[in-house]
Amino acid sequence: MSFNEVYITNTSSFFPNDAVSNDEMEEYLGYINDSPSRSKAIVLRNNGIKRRFYALKKDGTSTHTNAQMTSLAVNALFKNTPAGIKSIELLSCGTSTPDQLMPSHGVMVHGWLPDANPIEVVSPAGVCCAGMHAFKYAYLATKTGDVQRCVATGSERFSISLVSAHFEDEAKRLKQLVDDPYIGFEKEFLRWMLSDGAAAFLISNKKNETGISLRVEWMEGFSYANELEPCMYMGGEKLKDGTLKSYQDYSNEEIMSQSLLSIKQDVKLLSKNIVLYGGYGVKASLEKHGIKSEEIDYFLPHMSSEFFRDKIYQQLIANGTGIMYDKWFVNLSQVGNVGAASVYLMVDELFHSGKLKPGDKIFLLVPESARFSYMFCLLTVC
């Protein structure tokens, strides 16, 4: 059986509203217990993020759903050829923050695309890797000949889960116990890192006749959940034995008073393992495909924080897969951590930068700290 070559022939992105500076964040997210955050300055100093985007007004009103943002990114792929949307045969949408549990995120995006045809729609679950899983499904469908042209997306709407109202019941409960209550660092940590947005890839079995395309050489994924306990979670509580107890096993009162629907990060577990296991994955994927790190022209690592930049660099050096800083392409400081969309947003910016030339090799690294999963991909400019 012969397989098709697979190409990214266009990329696009969408950010809601104007960028939000560090000083403006609590004007949008609100003050928990009417007090400025104790952790904000520390987290921002370490993560290096200067601005981000929220699908919110300052009064807390939503301006876009996740599905709407994603559909706007998809439509942007066809801004010069609007009729082209009718040629797509598959829509593959990854996110960790769907607007509802059911229907799926993908079909809700499809619902905002009235000019598209009836097509196959998939919605891979996950966190940061969800966008890459969506990409891989589209890649494999094209490679095997199931489809000739399709769209993969990554998107997030984190902001609605970061507003202070979600923490007020817990703050009130704590206030009954202490005079000066504050929400645990594991819950506040991500409030100062996450951002909203969406991005999309147009994928085809034929490269562009004019302009560049990105040939997908391979995609690899590794999960270390068999070795490591959950590190980032939402909709549950982590027990002493490292397992998660679902929000469904709590009363409604407990869900609110313990902020069980907030996103939490086990910071100690994150710092100990995320870079180390990512280094294992980089080495394994490059060796499997016979690629030397010196062959890579652009390295696009999804990082939740600039805190990890030097740690990633040093780990790759230690593994014999070092990639010099002059090959790194990262936009975290300007867009924030957009989870499943982050790697799409980096590829989109690089694709339209005018920097790429035929033969350039682009290596993508996407870690997911939820339970230590990783996705890797090699692209070649053609």
C-alpha positions as CSV (number, residue, x, y, z in Angstrom):
1,M,0.0,0.0,0.0
2,S,1.4,3.4,-1.0
3,F,0.9,6.5,1.2
4,N,0.4,10.1,0.3
5,E,2.8,12.9,1.2
6,V,1.0,15.3,3.6
7,Y,1.5,19.1,3.6
8,I,0.4,22.0,5.7
9,T,-0.6,24.5,2.9
10,N,-1.9,27.3,5.1
11,T,-2.1,28.4,8.7
12,S,-4.2,30.9,10.6
13,S,-4.9,32.2,14.0
14,F,-7.5,34.2,16.0
15,F,-7.2,36.1,19.2
16,P,-10.2,37.6,21.0
17,N,-10.2,41.3,21.8
18,D,-7.1,43.4,22.5
19,A,-4.1,42.1,24.3
20,V,-4.2,42.3,28.1
21,S,-1.1,43.5,29.9
22,N,0.2,42.2,33.2
23,D,-1.1,45.2,35.0
24,E,-4.6,44.8,33.6
25,M,-5.1,41.1,34.4
26,E,-7.1,41.4,37.6
27,E,-9.3,44.1,36.0
28,Y,-10.6,41.2,33.8
29,L,-10.3,38.2,36.2
30,G,-11.3,40.0,39.3
31,Y,-9.9,40.0,42.9
32,I,-10.4,36.9,45.0
33,N,-11.8,38.0,48.4
34,D,-11.5,41.6,47.1
35,S,-7.7,41.5,47.6
36,P,-4.8,41.6,45.2
37,S,-3.1,38.3,44.5
38,R,-0.1,37.3,46.6
39,S,1.3,35.0,43.9
40,K,0.8,37.1,40.8
41,A,4.1,39.0,40.8
42,I,6.1,35.9,41.6
43,V,4.5,33.8,38.8
44,L,4.8,36.6,36.2
45,R,8.4,37.2,37.1
46,N,9.2,33.6,36.4
47,N,7.0,32.9,33.4
48,G,8.1,35.9,31.3
49,I,4.7,36.5,29.8
50,K,4.0,40.2,29.0
51,R,0.6,40.0,27.5
52,R,-2.2,37.5,26.8
53,F,-5.8,37.5,25.4
54,Y,-9.1,37.0,27.1
55,A,-12.5,36.3,25.6
56,L,-13.9,38.5,28.3
57,K,-14.9,42.1,29.0
58,K,-13.8,43.7,32.2
59,D,-17.3,43.1,33.7
60,G,-16.7,39.4,33.2
61,T,-19.1,39.0,30.2
62,S,-17.9,36.5,27.6
63,T,-17.2,37.9,24.1
64,H,-16.6,34.6,22.3
65,T,-17.1,30.9,22.9
66,N,-14.3,28.5,22.2
67,A,-16.2,27.1,19.2
68,Q,-16.7,30.6,17.8
69,M,-13.0,31.5,18.1
70,T,-12.1,28.2,16.4
71,S,-14.5,28.8,13.5
72,L,-13.0,32.2,13.0
73,A,-9.5,30.7,12.7
74,V,-10.9,28.1,10.3
75,N,-12.5,30.8,8.1
76,A,-9.3,32.8,8.1
77,L,-7.7,29.9,6.2
78,F,-10.0,30.7,3.3
79,K,-10.0,34.5,3.4
80,N,-8.6,34.7,-0.1
81,T,-10.6,31.8,-1.5
82,P,-13.9,31.6,0.5
83,A,-15.3,28.8,-1.6
84,G,-12.3,26.6,-0.6
85,I,-14.0,25.7,2.7
86,K,-16.3,23.4,0.7
87,S,-13.3,21.3,-0.3
88,I,-12.5,20.1,3.2
89,E,-13.5,16.5,4.0
90,L,-12.5,16.4,7.7
91,L,-12.5,18.8,10.6
92,S,-10.3,17.7,13.6
93,C,-10.5,20.0,16.6
94,G,-8.4,19.7,19.8
95,T,-9.0,21.6,23.0
96,S,-8.9,21.1,26.8
97,T,-11.6,23.7,27.4
98,P,-14.8,22.8,25.3
99,D,-17.7,25.1,25.9
100,Q,-19.8,22.1,27.3
101,L,-19.4,18.4,28.0
102,M,-21.8,17.5,25.2
103,P,-22.1,18.0,22.2
104,S,-18.4,17.7,21.3
105,H,-16.2,20.7,20.6
106,G,-15.7,19.7,17.0
107,V,-19.3,19.6,16.0
108,M,-19.9,22.9,17.7
109,V,-17.2,24.4,15.6
110,H,-18.7,22.8,12.5
111,G,-22.0,24.4,13.5
112,W,-20.4,27.9,13.1
113,L,-19.2,27.0,9.6
114,P,-22.4,27.1,7.5
115,D,-20.5,27.3,4.2
116,A,-18.8,23.9,4.9
117,N,-20.2,20.6,3.6
118,P,-21.4,17.7,5.8
119,I,-18.0,16.2,6.8
120,E,-16.3,13.9,9.3
121,V,-15.7,15.7,12.6
122,V,-13.5,14.5,15.5
123,S,-12.7,16.0,18.9
124,P,-9.6,14.6,20.5
125,A,-9.6,15.0,24.3
126,G,-6.6,16.1,26.3
127,V,-4.8,19.2,27.4
128,C,-1.8,20.8,25.6
129,C,-1.4,17.7,23.4
130,A,-5.1,17.7,22.3
131,G,-4.2,20.1,19.4
132,M,-1.4,17.8,18.3
133,H,-3.7,14.7,18.5
134,A,-6.1,16.6,16.3
135,F,-3.3,17.3,13.9
136,K,-2.1,13.7,13.9
137,Y,-5.6,12.4,13.1
138,A,-5.8,14.8,10.1
139,Y,-2.3,13.8,9.1
140,L,-3.0,10.1,9.1
141,A,-6.4,10.5,7.3
142,T,-4.6,12.4,4.5
143,K,-1.6,10.1,4.4
144,T,-3.8,6.9,4.0
145,G,-5.9,8.6,1.3
146,D,-9.1,8.7,3.3
147,V,-9.3,12.4,2.6
148,Q,-7.5,14.8,0.3
149,R,-8.0,18.1,2.1
150,C,-8.8,18.7,5.8
151,V,-8.4,21.1,8.7
152,A,-6.9,20.6,12.1
153,T,-7.3,23.1,15.0
154,G,-6.1,23.9,18.5
155,S,-7.9,26.3,20.7
156,E,-8.6,27.3,24.3
157,R,-10.9,29.5,26.3
158,F,-9.3,29.4,29.7
159,S,-10.3,32.8,31.0
160,I,-13.9,31.9,32.0
161,S,-12.5,29.4,34.5
162,L,-10.0,31.9,35.9
163,V,-12.4,34.6,37.0
164,S,-12.6,35.3,40.7
165,A,-16.2,34.2,41.0
166,H,-15.1,30.6,40.7
167,F,-13.1,31.0,43.9
168,E,-15.3,33.1,46.1
169,D,-17.1,30.2,47.8
170,E,-13.8,28.7,48.8
171,A,-12.6,32.1,50.0
172,K,-15.7,32.6,52.1
173,R,-15.2,29.2,53.7
174,L,-11.6,29.9,54.5
175,K,-12.5,33.3,55.9
176,Q,-14.5,31.5,58.6
177,L,-11.3,29.7,59.6
178,V,-8.7,32.4,59.4
179,D,-8.6,36.2,59.4
180,D,-6.6,36.5,56.2
181,P,-7.6,33.7,53.8
182,Y,-5.9,33.1,50.5
183,I,-6.4,30.5,47.8
184,G,-3.8,27.8,47.5
185,F,-0.9,28.4,45.1
186,E,-1.7,25.2,43.1
187,K,-5.0,26.9,42.2
188,E,-3.8,30.5,41.6
189,F,-0.6,29.5,39.7
190,L,-2.3,29.1,36.4
191,R,-4.4,32.2,36.6
192,W,-1.3,34.2,35.7
193,M,-0.2,32.0,32.8
194,L,-3.1,31.1,30.6
195,S,-4.6,32.8,27.6
196,D,-7.4,32.4,25.0
197,G,-7.1,31.9,21.3
198,A,-7.4,29.5,18.4
199,A,-5.4,28.5,15.3
200,A,-5.8,26.2,12.4
201,F,-3.9,24.2,9.7
202,L,-5.1,23.5,6.2
203,I,-3.8,20.1,5.3
204,S,-3.6,18.5,1.9
205,N,-2.0,15.7,-0.1
206,K,-0.7,18.3,-2.6
207,K,1.7,21.1,-1.9
208,N,1.0,24.7,-2.9
209,E,1.8,25.5,-6.5
210,T,3.1,28.9,-5.4
211,G,4.5,29.8,-2.0
212,I,5.7,27.5,0.7
213,S,4.2,24.4,2.1
214,L,5.3,22.4,5.1
215,R,5.7,18.7,4.5
216,V,4.8,16.5,7.5
217,E,7.7,14.0,7.8
218,W,6.4,12.3,11.0
219,M,4.6,12.6,14.2
220,E,5.3,10.8,17.5
221,G,3.7,10.7,20.9
222,F,4.7,9.3,24.3
223,S,2.8,9.1,27.6
224,Y,4.4,8.4,30.9
225,A,1.2,8.1,32.8
226,N,2.1,4.5,33.6
227,E,4.9,5.9,35.7
228,L,3.7,9.3,37.0
229,E,0.6,10.5,38.9
230,P,-1.6,13.4,37.7
231,C,0.1,16.8,37.8
232,M,-2.5,19.2,36.4
233,Y,-6.2,18.6,36.8
234,M,-9.7,20.2,36.6
235,G,-13.0,18.8,37.8
236,G,-11.5,16.7,40.7
237,E,-9.4,16.6,43.8
238,K,-6.0,14.9,44.2
239,L,-5.9,12.5,47.1
240,K,-3.0,11.6,49.2
241,D,-2.3,8.4,47.2
242,G,-1.9,10.4,44.0
243,T,-5.2,9.4,42.5
244,L,-8.0,11.8,41.5
245,K,-11.5,11.9,43.0
246,S,-14.0,13.1,40.4
247,Y,-16.1,16.2,41.0
248,Q,-19.1,13.9,40.3
249,D,-18.4,12.2,43.6
250,Y,-18.8,15.4,45.5
251,S,-21.9,17.3,46.5
252,N,-22.8,20.6,44.7
253,E,-21.8,22.5,47.9
254,E,-18.4,20.7,48.0
255,I,-17.8,21.4,44.4
256,M,-18.2,25.2,44.9
257,S,-16.6,25.5,48.4
258,Q,-13.5,23.6,47.3
259,S,-13.2,25.2,43.8
260,L,-13.2,21.7,42.2
261,L,-13.9,23.2,38.8
262,S,-10.7,25.4,38.9
263,I,-7.5,24.3,37.1
264,K,-4.9,23.1,39.5
265,Q,-1.1,22.4,39.1
266,D,1.1,20.2,41.3
267,V,4.0,22.6,41.0
268,K,6.6,20.3,42.7
269,L,5.7,17.4,40.5
270,L,5.8,19.6,37.4
271,S,9.3,21.0,38.2
272,K,10.7,17.5,39.0
273,N,9.5,15.7,35.9
274,I,8.2,17.8,32.9
275,V,11.6,18.6,31.4
276,L,13.3,15.3,32.3
277,Y,10.7,13.1,30.6
278,G,10.4,15.5,27.7
279,G,14.1,15.0,27.2
280,Y,13.6,11.2,27.0
281,G,10.9,11.8,24.4
282,V,13.0,14.1,22.2
283,K,15.9,11.6,22.2
284,A,13.6,8.6,21.5
285,S,11.8,10.3,18.6
286,L,14.9,11.7,16.9
287,E,16.7,8.4,17.2
288,K,13.7,6.5,15.8
289,H,13.7,8.6,12.7
290,G,17.4,9.0,12.3
291,I,17.4,12.7,12.7
292,K,20.4,14.5,14.3
293,S,19.6,17.7,16.3
294,E,22.1,19.6,14.1
295,E,19.8,19.1,11.1
296,I,17.0,21.1,12.7
297,D,16.7,24.7,11.6
298,Y,13.8,25.8,13.8
299,F,12.9,24.4,17.2
300,L,9.4,25.2,18.4
301,P,8.9,24.0,22.0
302,H,5.6,24.7,23.7
303,M,6.6,26.1,27.1
304,S,4.2,27.1,29.9
305,S,6.8,29.4,31.3
306,E,10.1,30.9,30.4
307,F,11.2,29.4,33.7
308,F,11.7,26.2,31.8
309,R,13.7,27.5,28.8
310,D,17.2,27.0,30.2
311,K,16.2,23.7,31.9
312,I,15.0,22.4,28.5
313,Y,18.2,23.5,26.9
314,Q,20.4,21.9,29.5
315,Q,18.4,18.6,29.4
316,L,18.7,18.4,25.6
317,I,22.5,19.0,25.9
318,A,22.8,16.3,28.6
319,N,20.9,13.9,26.3
320,G,23.1,14.5,23.3
321,T,20.2,16.2,21.4
322,G,21.2,19.8,22.1
323,I,19.5,22.5,19.9
324,M,21.2,25.9,20.1
325,Y,19.2,28.9,21.2
326,D,19.5,30.6,17.8
327,K,17.3,27.9,16.4
328,W,14.5,28.4,18.9
329,F,11.3,30.1,17.9
330,V,8.9,30.9,20.8
331,N,6.2,33.5,21.2
332,L,5.1,32.8,24.8
333,S,5.8,36.3,26.0
334,Q,3.5,37.9,23.5
335,V,0.5,35.5,23.5
336,G,0.7,33.6,26.8
337,N,0.1,29.9,27.3
338,V,-2.7,29.0,25.0
339,G,-2.5,25.2,25.7
340,A,-3.6,23.1,22.8
341,A,-3.3,26.1,20.4
342,S,0.2,27.2,21.4
343,V,2.2,25.1,18.9
344,Y,-0.3,26.0,16.1
345,L,0.3,29.7,17.0
346,M,4.0,29.3,16.8
347,V,3.8,27.5,13.4
348,D,1.4,30.2,12.1
349,E,3.7,33.0,13.0
350,L,6.7,31.3,11.5
351,F,4.8,30.2,8.4
352,H,3.9,33.8,7.6
353,S,7.1,35.4,8.8
354,G,9.0,35.3,5.5
355,K,11.9,33.6,7.2
356,L,11.4,30.1,5.9
357,K,13.2,28.7,2.9
358,P,12.9,25.3,1.1
359,G,14.7,22.6,2.9
360,D,14.4,24.1,6.4
361,K,13.5,21.5,9.0
362,I,11.1,22.5,11.9
363,F,10.9,20.4,15.0
364,L,7.8,20.7,17.2
365,L,7.8,19.7,20.9
366,V,4.6,19.8,22.9
367,P,4.7,18.6,26.6
368,E,1.4,18.1,28.5
369,S,1.9,18.2,32.3
370,A,-1.6,16.8,33.1
371,R,-0.1,13.4,33.3
372,F,3.1,13.8,31.4
373,S,2.3,13.2,27.8
374,Y,4.4,14.5,24.9
375,M,4.0,15.0,21.1
376,F,6.7,15.6,18.6
377,C,6.7,16.4,14.9
378,L,9.1,17.1,12.1
379,L,8.2,19.5,9.2
380,T,10.2,20.3,6.1
381,V,9.7,23.5,4.1
382,C,9.0,22.9,0.5
